[in-house]
């Protein structure tokens, strides 16, 4: 693919009051009102606005003049294909729904799309709502409440309501008829939005089942897609029931394709001959049926088989009867003669190579070895990446698949690794997973991964591990943000509390750091303080001076000189406390990290910190970059 790449050398920015908000202003620091210039260097990663790669797109919408729109789901953007190139169309990549024009707006997990006769484009977002892009590029909310209504809307999603207050249980598909009526597959329901904004349910109920007959009593089990033929009949991919059903315009539901033919019907479309095309995302096959439901053809090939697909993947059929399927990496086009072409980039979310040209997907944490190589927990890609001291990025361990499989570096699996440390022998220890299911994985010097500790096979009973560090004796220390304690795990796997929780009350401990003397520093987040536990277990508090106060400190690092750096204030401000206890705002909170205003568990650890040779590194997971501060 011809791909736009506007990547230069490592970008060095000086904080001088850039109006974009990406780079901050000079900080007033210390009691002498001296000014300090802090340099922000993009150590590794690209600015994704200028570097196009797909990340599990869900659907493609055909426009005029051979232009296609792509709902690039995990990138939170709407892309366009024009002249065989993928370009940005709308959305700034942030995981939220903010109105605006084109790329000033935002889309939260865009999936299905439809277009009306006036060229308005409708996009389903966050599984419950529909946004609208008008022909001038203005983006606004069109229909749906994100949460079940009470006073302001129906609770069951079935009764009539205005489009603004209607509830759509789980949107999987949008389709438009010739009269600009929008049909919405949502959970076990098929709803429609008329041009006057009225929302009604035409088939199904909130409860699942498998029942045909009149539409009032018909039951479905997780509708994955719908398609309309020229007569207005609705073909339904009744996914969990593994059937294709037909809703006739006279309001009768029947079986079109019985169970046993298609393993996992993910998407459905109608071609110009009114033939029904169904994509099985489990078997990665295309099925073609005539208007009576007779199987005409089954197609698959290596390009389909080797790709992964979004949960709500949709196939599109253009005016030439080409079948268009978005995959994890590509937009795949299959002609009526079964010729296959694809546009995109293999493994675009975890491109390796020079540090300034690689890509990440939520780099959450990192640790240096003694030689200066940096190992990064690339959470969204389920990988551990290595940035060599020479600035070359490679995949150190992991296949990229989500799972718990142990094994060699290219064959093992991770479940969203989110924190990492190293022992004195160079082995890596990874907090892998979330909440009670979190495991400790150990990676040897060859990149082979095994499970070191699984709560199902040990006496540990943690609730939500948050951070992990390793002391000079190779003991692991782990914070539990729900049980409000710190665990110590010996090299042989024995688990105990690091101190008596009755003697000292923590409240949501998160980030941990050790200095050269094995003194432990804890971000006691909800108590708004840093707790120091010395090697002899004596406890003291670290308090900033110069009129600075902690606001939910979350991540911390101590450099070789004993200076402390703490993230707080929605996890994006960095406070420095020197070894002489002088404090300053080292980085203001409006510089790095997206979704700073969120207070959800997924948004914890927005900026994690590491140090090497007294230089501070920041893992900015929502900008998909590793930042170096000077």
C-alpha positions as CSV (number, residue, x, y, z in Angstrom):
1,X,0.0,0.0,0.0
2,X,1.1,3.5,-0.7
3,X,1.1,4.9,2.8
4,X,1.5,8.5,4.0
5,X,4.4,8.7,6.4
6,X,5.3,12.1,7.8
7,X,7.9,10.9,10.3
8,X,11.1,12.8,10.9
9,X,13.9,12.5,13.3
10,X,13.2,12.3,17.0
11,X,11.1,15.3,17.9
12,X,12.4,17.5,20.6
13,X,9.9,20.0,22.1
14,X,10.7,22.8,24.5
15,X,7.9,23.8,26.8
16,X,7.2,27.4,25.6
17,X,3.5,27.8,25.7
18,X,2.3,25.9,22.6
19,X,-1.4,26.6,22.1
20,X,-2.2,23.0,21.0
21,X,-2.1,21.7,24.5
22,X,0.2,18.9,23.5
23,X,3.3,20.8,24.8
24,X,3.0,22.9,27.9
25,X,4.1,26.3,29.1
26,X,7.1,27.3,31.2
27,X,6.5,26.4,34.9
28,X,6.9,28.9,37.7
29,X,8.9,26.9,40.2
30,X,10.4,27.2,43.7
31,X,10.1,30.1,46.1
32,X,12.6,32.2,44.1
33,X,10.2,32.3,41.1
34,X,13.0,31.1,38.8
35,X,11.9,29.6,35.5
36,X,12.8,26.2,34.3
37,X,12.6,24.9,30.7
38,X,11.7,21.2,30.6
39,X,12.4,19.4,27.4
40,X,10.0,16.7,26.1
41,X,11.5,14.3,23.7
42,X,9.5,11.7,21.9
43,X,11.8,8.9,22.7
44,X,9.8,6.2,20.9
45,X,6.6,6.2,18.9
46,X,5.0,8.3,16.2
47,X,2.3,11.0,16.2
48,X,-0.6,8.8,15.0
49,X,-2.4,11.7,13.4
50,X,0.2,11.7,10.7
51,X,0.8,7.9,10.5
52,X,-2.1,5.8,9.3
53,X,-2.5,2.2,10.4
54,X,-5.7,0.3,11.0
55,X,-6.6,-1.2,14.4
56,X,-9.5,-3.7,14.1
57,X,-11.9,-1.7,11.9
58,X,-15.5,-2.9,12.0
59,X,-17.1,-1.6,8.8
60,X,-16.7,0.0,5.5
61,X,-19.2,2.5,3.9
62,X,-19.1,3.0,0.1
63,X,-19.5,6.6,-1.0
64,X,-19.5,8.2,-4.5
65,X,-16.4,8.4,-6.7
66,X,-14.9,5.2,-5.3
67,X,-14.3,6.7,-1.9
68,X,-14.8,4.4,1.1
69,X,-15.2,5.4,4.8
70,X,-13.8,3.0,7.4
71,X,-15.0,2.8,11.0
72,X,-11.5,2.2,12.5
73,X,-12.8,1.0,15.8
74,X,-9.9,0.7,18.2
75,X,-8.2,3.8,16.8
76,X,-11.5,5.8,17.5
77,X,-11.4,7.4,14.1
78,X,-13.3,7.4,10.8
79,X,-10.8,6.9,7.9
80,X,-11.3,7.1,4.2
81,X,-9.8,5.2,1.3
82,X,-9.1,7.5,-1.7
83,X,-6.9,6.7,-4.6
84,X,-5.8,3.5,-2.9
85,X,-4.6,5.3,0.2
86,X,-5.9,5.4,3.7
87,X,-6.4,8.9,5.0
88,X,-7.9,10.5,8.1
89,X,-11.5,11.7,7.7
90,X,-13.0,12.4,11.1
91,X,-12.2,11.9,14.7
92,X,-9.1,12.8,16.8
93,X,-8.5,9.4,18.2
94,X,-9.7,10.1,21.7
95,X,-11.9,7.5,23.4
96,X,-14.9,9.8,23.9
97,X,-17.8,11.5,22.1
98,X,-17.2,15.2,21.6
99,X,-19.0,17.2,18.9
100,X,-17.0,19.2,16.4
101,X,-16.0,19.2,12.7
102,X,-14.1,16.4,11.0
103,X,-10.9,15.7,13.0
104,X,-11.8,18.0,15.9
105,X,-14.6,15.7,16.9
106,X,-14.2,12.3,18.6
107,X,-15.8,8.9,18.4
108,X,-15.8,6.2,21.1
109,X,-15.4,2.8,19.4
110,X,-17.1,3.6,16.1
111,X,-18.5,0.4,14.5
112,X,-21.4,0.3,12.1
113,X,-22.2,3.0,9.5
114,X,-25.0,4.0,7.2
115,X,-25.7,6.9,4.8
116,X,-29.0,8.6,3.8
117,X,-30.1,10.2,0.6
118,X,-28.8,13.6,1.8
119,X,-25.3,12.3,2.3
120,X,-25.5,12.3,6.1
121,X,-23.4,9.5,7.6
122,X,-24.5,7.7,10.8
123,X,-22.1,5.9,13.0
124,X,-22.8,3.7,16.0
125,X,-20.5,4.4,19.0
126,X,-19.9,3.0,22.5
127,X,-22.4,0.2,21.7
128,X,-25.4,2.3,22.6
129,X,-25.5,5.5,20.6
130,X,-25.5,6.9,17.1
131,X,-23.5,9.9,15.9
132,X,-24.1,11.9,12.7
133,X,-21.6,13.4,10.3
134,X,-23.3,15.9,8.0
135,X,-22.0,16.7,4.4
136,X,-20.0,19.6,5.8
137,X,-18.2,17.4,8.3
138,X,-20.1,18.5,11.4
139,X,-20.3,15.7,14.0
140,X,-23.1,15.5,16.5
141,X,-25.0,13.0,18.6
142,X,-28.0,11.7,16.7
143,X,-29.8,9.1,18.8
144,X,-29.6,6.9,21.9
145,X,-28.8,7.2,25.6
146,X,-25.6,5.6,26.8
147,X,-27.3,4.2,29.9
148,X,-30.7,2.8,30.5
149,X,-33.2,5.6,30.9
150,X,-35.5,6.0,33.9
151,X,-37.3,9.4,33.9
152,X,-35.8,10.5,30.6
153,X,-36.3,7.4,28.6
154,X,-37.5,3.8,28.4
155,X,-35.8,1.2,30.6
156,X,-36.6,-1.8,28.4
157,X,-35.6,-0.5,25.0
158,X,-38.8,-1.8,23.4
159,X,-41.4,1.0,23.7
160,X,-41.8,4.0,21.4
161,X,-39.6,7.0,22.2
162,X,-37.9,10.0,20.7
163,X,-34.5,9.1,19.2
164,X,-32.7,11.3,21.8
165,X,-34.0,9.3,24.7
166,X,-34.3,5.8,23.2
167,X,-32.1,3.1,24.6
168,X,-30.3,0.6,22.3
169,X,-29.1,-2.3,24.4
170,X,-26.1,-3.3,22.3
171,X,-25.8,-1.8,18.8
172,X,-24.3,-4.2,16.3
173,X,-25.6,-3.0,13.0
174,X,-27.1,0.0,11.2
175,X,-28.9,-0.2,7.8
176,X,-30.7,2.5,5.8
177,X,-33.7,1.9,3.5
178,X,-34.7,3.9,0.4
179,X,-36.9,6.2,2.5
180,X,-34.1,7.1,4.9
181,X,-35.5,4.9,7.7
182,X,-32.6,3.6,9.9
183,X,-32.8,0.0,11.1
184,X,-30.8,-0.8,14.2
185,X,-29.8,-4.2,15.4
186,X,-29.3,-3.9,19.2
187,X,-28.9,-6.9,21.4
188,X,-31.8,-9.2,20.8
189,X,-33.9,-6.4,19.1
190,X,-34.4,-4.9,15.8
191,X,-35.4,-1.2,16.2
192,X,-36.1,1.5,13.6
193,X,-35.7,5.3,13.6
194,X,-38.1,7.1,11.2
195,X,-37.3,10.4,9.6
196,X,-39.5,12.2,12.2
197,X,-37.2,10.8,15.0
198,X,-39.5,8.2,16.4
199,X,-37.9,4.9,17.6
200,X,-39.9,1.7,17.7
201,X,-39.1,-2.0,18.0
202,X,-40.2,-4.1,15.1
203,X,-39.0,-7.5,16.2
204,X,-37.4,-9.2,19.2
205,X,-37.4,-8.6,23.0
206,X,-34.7,-7.8,25.6
207,X,-34.7,-11.5,26.6
208,X,-32.9,-13.9,24.4
209,X,-34.5,-17.0,22.8
210,X,-35.1,-18.8,19.5
211,X,-38.6,-18.3,18.3
212,X,-40.2,-17.6,14.9
213,X,-43.7,-16.5,13.9
214,X,-45.2,-13.1,14.3
215,X,-42.7,-10.3,15.1
216,X,-44.3,-9.4,18.4
217,X,-43.4,-12.8,19.9
218,X,-40.3,-13.7,17.9
219,X,-37.0,-14.1,19.8
220,X,-33.4,-13.8,18.8
221,X,-30.1,-14.4,20.6
222,X,-27.6,-11.7,20.0
223,X,-28.2,-10.3,16.5
224,X,-24.8,-9.6,14.9
225,X,-26.0,-8.0,11.7
226,X,-29.0,-7.3,9.5
227,X,-29.4,-6.7,5.7
228,X,-32.3,-5.3,3.6
229,X,-33.3,-6.5,0.2
230,X,-35.0,-4.4,-2.5
231,X,-38.4,-5.4,-1.2
232,X,-37.8,-4.2,2.3
233,X,-37.3,-7.7,3.9
234,X,-34.8,-7.9,6.7
235,X,-32.3,-10.7,6.9
236,X,-31.0,-11.3,10.4
237,X,-27.7,-12.9,11.5
238,X,-29.0,-14.6,14.7
239,X,-25.5,-15.2,15.9
240,X,-25.7,-17.3,19.0
241,X,-28.6,-19.4,17.6
242,X,-26.3,-19.9,14.5
243,X,-29.1,-19.1,12.1
244,X,-30.1,-16.6,9.5
245,X,-33.7,-15.5,9.9
246,X,-36.0,-13.5,7.6
247,X,-38.4,-10.8,8.7
248,X,-40.9,-10.3,5.9
249,X,-42.6,-6.9,5.5
250,X,-45.9,-8.5,6.5
251,X,-44.3,-8.9,10.0
252,X,-43.6,-12.6,10.0
253,X,-40.3,-14.1,11.1
254,X,-39.1,-17.3,9.6
255,X,-35.9,-19.4,9.3
256,X,-33.9,-18.6,6.1
257,X,-30.8,-20.7,6.9
258,X,-31.1,-23.3,9.7
259,X,-28.6,-24.1,12.4
260,X,-25.7,-26.3,11.3
261,X,-24.8,-24.6,8.0
262,X,-22.8,-21.6,9.4
263,X,-20.8,-21.9,12.6
264,X,-20.7,-18.2,13.7
265,X,-22.6,-15.8,11.4
266,X,-21.0,-12.4,12.0
267,X,-22.2,-10.3,9.0
268,X,-24.7,-10.4,6.2
269,X,-25.2,-8.4,3.0
270,X,-27.2,-8.5,-0.3
271,X,-25.7,-8.3,-3.7
272,X,-27.2,-6.9,-6.9
273,X,-28.8,-10.3,-7.8
274,X,-30.4,-10.3,-4.3
275,X,-28.2,-13.2,-3.3
276,X,-27.4,-13.3,0.4
277,X,-23.7,-13.3,1.4
278,X,-22.8,-14.3,5.0
279,X,-19.4,-14.0,6.6
280,X,-18.5,-16.6,9.3
281,X,-15.9,-14.9,11.4
282,X,-15.0,-18.2,13.3
283,X,-14.3,-20.3,10.2
284,X,-13.3,-17.2,8.2
285,X,-15.5,-18.2,5.3
286,X,-18.0,-16.5,3.0
287,X,-21.3,-18.2,2.2
288,X,-23.5,-17.3,-0.8
289,X,-27.2,-18.3,-0.9
290,X,-29.8,-17.7,-3.5
291,X,-33.1,-15.9,-2.8
292,X,-34.6,-19.2,-1.6
293,X,-31.8,-20.0,0.8
294,X,-30.0,-22.6,-1.4
295,X,-26.3,-22.6,-0.8
296,X,-24.5,-21.6,-4.0
297,X,-20.9,-21.2,-2.9
298,X,-18.4,-21.2,0.0
299,X,-15.2,-19.1,-0.3
300,X,-12.1,-18.8,1.8
301,X,-8.4,-18.3,1.2
302,X,-5.1,-17.8,3.0
303,X,-5.5,-14.0,3.3
304,X,-8.8,-14.4,5.1
305,X,-7.7,-17.3,7.2
306,X,-4.6,-15.5,8.5
307,X,-6.4,-12.4,9.6
308,X,-8.3,-11.5,12.8
309,X,-11.6,-9.6,12.7
310,X,-13.4,-7.1,15.0
311,X,-16.2,-8.5,17.2
312,X,-18.8,-6.6,15.2
313,X,-17.2,-6.9,11.8
314,X,-19.4,-6.0,8.8
315,X,-19.1,-6.9,5.2
316,X,-20.0,-4.4,2.4
317,X,-21.0,-5.1,-1.2
318,X,-20.5,-2.4,-3.7
319,X,-22.2,-1.7,-7.0
320,X,-19.8,-4.1,-8.8
321,X,-20.7,-6.9,-6.3
322,X,-17.2,-6.7,-4.8
323,X,-17.3,-7.9,-1.2
324,X,-15.3,-5.6,1.2
325,X,-14.3,-7.0,4.6
326,X,-12.3,-5.0,7.2
327,X,-9.8,-7.1,9.2
328,X,-7.4,-6.3,12.0
329,X,-4.8,-4.9,9.5
330,X,-6.4,-4.5,6.1
331,X,-9.4,-3.6,4.0
332,X,-9.9,-6.8,2.0
333,X,-11.7,-6.7,-1.4
334,X,-13.0,-9.9,-3.1
335,X,-14.2,-9.5,-6.7
336,X,-17.0,-11.7,-8.1
337,X,-14.1,-13.7,-9.7
338,X,-12.6,-14.3,-6.3
339,X,-9.6,-12.1,-6.9
340,X,-8.4,-10.7,-3.5
341,X,-6.7,-7.4,-2.9
342,X,-6.0,-5.6,0.4
343,X,-5.1,-2.1,1.6
344,X,-3.4,-1.6,4.9
345,X,-0.3,-2.5,6.9
346,X,0.6,-5.8,8.5
347,X,0.9,-5.4,12.3
348,X,0.5,-1.6,12.0
349,X,-0.2,-1.2,15.8
350,X,3.1,-2.8,16.7
351,X,5.4,-1.8,13.9
352,X,9.1,-2.5,14.8
353,X,12.2,-0.7,13.7
354,X,13.7,2.7,14.5
355,X,12.4,4.1,17.7
356,X,10.9,7.2,16.1
357,X,9.0,5.2,13.5
358,X,7.4,2.4,15.6
359,X,3.9,2.1,16.9
360,X,2.4,1.0,20.2
361,X,-1.0,0.4,21.6
362,X,-1.2,1.6,25.1
363,X,2.4,1.3,26.3
364,X,1.7,1.1,30.1
365,X,5.0,0.6,31.8
366,X,8.7,-0.1,31.3
367,X,11.9,-1.2,33.0
368,X,15.6,-0.7,32.0
369,X,18.2,-3.4,32.2
370,X,21.8,-2.7,33.3
371,X,22.9,-2.1,29.8
372,X,20.3,0.6,29.1
373,X,17.8,-1.5,27.1
374,X,14.2,-0.6,27.8
375,X,11.5,-3.3,28.0
376,X,7.9,-2.0,27.5
377,X,4.6,-3.5,28.5
378,X,2.6,-2.9,25.4
379,X,-0.8,-3.6,26.9
380,X,-3.0,-3.2,23.9
381,X,-0.9,-5.4,21.7
382,X,-0.4,-8.1,24.4
383,X,3.4,-7.9,23.9
384,X,6.6,-7.1,25.7
385,X,8.6,-4.8,23.4
386,X,12.4,-4.1,23.6
387,X,13.9,-0.7,22.8
388,X,17.6,-1.4,22.5
389,X,20.2,1.2,23.8
390,X,20.8,1.9,20.1
391,X,17.2,2.9,19.6
392,X,15.9,-0.1,17.7
393,X,12.5,-1.6,18.8
394,X,11.7,-5.3,18.5
395,X,9.1,-7.7,19.9
396,X,10.8,-9.4,22.9
397,X,8.1,-11.8,23.8
398,X,4.4,-12.5,23.0
399,X,2.5,-13.6,19.9
400,X,0.1,-10.7,20.2
401,X,-2.9,-13.0,20.9
402,X,-4.9,-12.5,24.1
403,X,-4.5,-15.4,26.4
404,X,-2.5,-17.2,29.2
405,X,-0.3,-19.6,27.1
406,X,3.3,-20.0,28.4
407,X,6.1,-20.8,26.0
408,X,8.8,-19.5,23.7
409,X,8.9,-15.8,22.9
410,X,6.9,-15.9,19.7
411,X,4.4,-18.4,20.9
412,X,3.3,-17.2,24.4
413,X,0.3,-15.1,25.1
414,X,-0.6,-12.2,27.5
415,X,-3.8,-10.8,28.9
416,X,-3.2,-7.0,28.7
417,X,0.2,-6.7,30.6
418,X,0.1,-3.5,32.6
419,X,3.2,-3.4,34.9
420,X,6.7,-4.7,34.6
421,X,9.9,-4.9,36.7
422,X,13.2,-6.8,36.5
423,X,15.4,-8.7,39.0
424,X,19.1,-8.6,39.4
425,X,19.5,-11.5,37.0
426,X,17.8,-9.6,34.2
427,X,14.6,-11.6,34.3
428,X,11.4,-9.7,33.7
429,X,8.3,-10.0,35.9
430,X,5.0,-8.8,34.5
431,X,1.6,-8.1,36.1
432,X,-0.6,-9.7,33.5
433,X,-4.4,-9.4,33.6
434,X,-6.7,-7.4,35.8
435,X,-8.4,-7.7,39.2
436,X,-8.4,-11.1,40.8
437,X,-7.4,-12.9,37.6
438,X,-4.0,-11.1,37.5
439,X,-1.0,-13.4,37.2
440,X,2.7,-12.8,37.6
441,X,4.5,-13.9,34.4
442,X,8.3,-14.3,34.3
443,X,10.3,-13.8,31.1
444,X,13.8,-15.2,30.9
445,X,16.8,-13.8,29.1
446,X,15.8,-15.6,25.9
447,X,12.3,-14.1,25.9
448,X,10.6,-17.3,27.0
449,X,7.6,-16.7,29.2
450,X,6.2,-18.8,32.1
451,X,3.6,-18.2,34.9
452,X,5.4,-17.4,38.1
453,X,2.4,-17.0,40.3
454,X,-1.3,-17.6,39.6
455,X,-3.8,-16.8,42.4
456,X,-5.6,-20.0,41.6
457,X,-2.5,-22.1,42.4
458,X,-1.2,-20.1,45.5
459,X,-2.3,-18.8,48.8
460,X,-2.5,-15.2,47.5
461,X,-5.9,-13.7,47.5
462,X,-5.4,-10.3,46.0
463,X,-8.2,-8.1,44.7
464,X,-6.6,-5.7,42.3
465,X,-2.8,-5.6,41.9
466,X,-1.7,-2.2,40.7
467,X,2.1,-2.0,40.5
468,X,5.2,-4.2,40.9
469,X,8.9,-3.6,41.8
470,X,11.8,-5.8,42.7
471,X,14.2,-5.2,45.6
472,X,18.0,-6.0,45.8
473,X,17.2,-9.5,47.2
474,X,14.9,-10.3,44.2
475,X,11.8,-10.1,46.3
476,X,8.8,-8.8,44.4
477,X,6.7,-6.0,46.0
478,X,3.1,-5.6,44.8
479,X,0.5,-3.0,45.7
480,X,-3.2,-4.0,46.0
481,X,-5.3,-0.9,45.4
482,X,-8.5,-2.6,46.8
483,X,-7.2,-4.6,49.8
484,X,-5.0,-1.6,50.7
485,X,-1.8,-3.6,51.3
486,X,1.6,-4.3,49.9
487,X,2.5,-8.0,49.2
488,X,6.1,-9.3,49.3
489,X,6.8,-12.4,47.2
490,X,10.1,-14.2,47.7
491,X,12.1,-15.7,44.8
492,X,10.7,-19.1,45.8
493,X,7.1,-17.8,45.6
494,X,6.2,-17.4,49.3
495,X,3.7,-14.6,49.8
496,X,3.1,-12.4,52.8
497,X,2.1,-8.8,53.7
498,X,5.1,-6.4,53.6
499,X,3.9,-4.8,56.8
500,X,1.0,-5.2,59.3
501,X,-2.0,-3.4,57.7
502,X,-3.4,-2.9,61.2
503,X,-0.5,-0.6,62.1
504,X,-0.7,1.7,59.1
505,X,-3.8,2.3,57.0
506,X,-3.3,2.8,53.3
507,X,-6.2,3.9,51.0
508,X,-5.9,2.8,47.4
509,X,-2.1,2.3,47.1
510,X,-0.9,2.3,43.5
511,X,2.6,3.2,42.3
512,X,5.7,1.8,44.0
513,X,9.4,2.8,43.8
514,X,12.5,1.6,45.5
515,X,15.7,3.6,46.1
516,X,19.2,2.2,46.1
517,X,18.9,1.4,49.9
518,X,15.6,-0.6,49.3
519,X,13.5,2.1,50.9
520,X,10.0,1.6,49.6
521,X,7.9,4.6,48.4
522,X,4.1,4.1,48.0
523,X,1.6,6.4,46.3
524,X,-1.1,6.3,48.9
525,X,-3.6,7.7,46.4
526,X,-6.8,8.4,48.2
527,X,-4.9,9.6,51.3
528,X,-3.1,12.1,49.0
529,X,0.3,11.3,50.3
530,X,3.6,9.4,49.7
531,X,4.4,6.8,52.3
532,X,8.0,5.8,52.9
533,X,8.7,2.5,54.5
534,X,12.4,2.1,55.3
535,X,14.2,-1.2,55.1
536,X,13.9,-1.5,58.9
537,X,10.1,-1.1,58.4
538,X,9.9,2.4,60.0
539,X,7.3,4.6,58.4
540,X,7.4,8.2,57.4
541,X,5.5,10.6,55.1
542,X,6.9,12.6,52.1
543,X,5.4,16.0,51.8
544,X,6.0,18.6,49.1
545,X,6.9,22.1,50.1
546,X,6.6,25.4,48.2
547,X,2.8,25.4,48.5
548,X,2.4,22.2,46.5
549,X,-0.1,19.6,47.6
550,X,-0.7,16.0,46.3
551,X,-3.9,15.3,44.5
552,X,-4.3,11.5,44.3
553,X,-0.7,10.6,43.6
554,X,-0.5,7.5,41.5
555,X,2.9,6.7,40.0
556,X,6.3,7.3,41.3
557,X,10.0,6.9,40.5
558,X,13.2,7.7,42.4
559,X,16.3,8.5,40.4
560,X,19.9,7.5,41.3
561,X,20.4,10.8,43.1
562,X,17.4,10.3,45.3
563,X,15.1,12.8,43.5
564,X,11.5,11.7,43.5
565,X,9.0,12.2,40.6
566,X,5.3,11.7,41.3
567,X,2.3,11.7,38.9
568,X,-1.0,13.1,40.4
569,X,-4.0,15.3,39.5
570,X,-5.8,13.0,37.1
571,X,-2.5,11.1,36.6
572,X,-0.9,13.6,34.2
573,X,0.8,16.2,36.4
574,X,4.4,15.4,37.5
575,X,5.7,16.8,40.8
576,X,9.5,16.6,41.5
577,X,10.7,16.5,45.1
578,X,14.5,16.8,45.3
579,X,16.7,14.9,47.7
580,X,17.0,18.1,49.6
581,X,13.1,18.2,49.8
582,X,12.7,21.1,47.4
583,X,9.5,20.7,45.4
584,X,8.4,21.9,42.0
585,X,5.7,21.3,39.4
586,X,8.0,19.4,36.9
587,X,5.3,19.0,34.3
588,X,1.8,20.5,34.3
589,X,-1.2,18.3,33.9
590,X,-2.4,19.5,30.5
591,X,0.6,18.4,28.5
592,X,0.7,14.6,28.1
593,X,-2.0,11.9,28.3
594,X,-5.5,11.9,26.8
595,X,-8.7,11.4,28.7
596,X,-7.3,13.3,31.7
597,X,-10.8,14.0,33.0
598,X,-11.9,10.4,33.3
599,X,-12.0,8.7,36.7
600,X,-12.6,5.1,35.6
601,X,-10.4,2.2,36.5
602,X,-9.2,1.8,32.9
603,X,-7.8,5.3,33.0
604,X,-5.6,4.5,36.0
605,X,-1.9,4.7,35.3
606,X,-2.2,7.2,32.4
607,X,1.4,8.2,32.9
608,X,3.8,5.7,34.4
609,X,7.4,6.6,35.1
610,X,10.9,5.0,34.9
611,X,14.4,6.4,35.2
612,X,17.8,5.6,33.8
613,X,21.0,7.6,34.5
614,X,18.9,10.2,36.2
615,X,16.8,10.8,33.1
616,X,13.0,10.4,33.4
617,X,10.9,8.4,31.0
618,X,7.1,8.6,30.7
619,X,4.8,5.9,29.3
620,X,2.0,8.0,27.8
621,X,-0.3,5.1,26.9
622,X,-3.1,7.2,25.4
623,X,-0.7,9.0,23.0
624,X,1.0,5.6,22.3
625,X,4.4,7.1,23.0
626,X,7.4,6.7,25.3
627,X,8.5,10.2,26.4
628,X,11.9,11.3,27.8
629,X,12.1,14.4,30.0
630,X,15.1,16.6,30.6
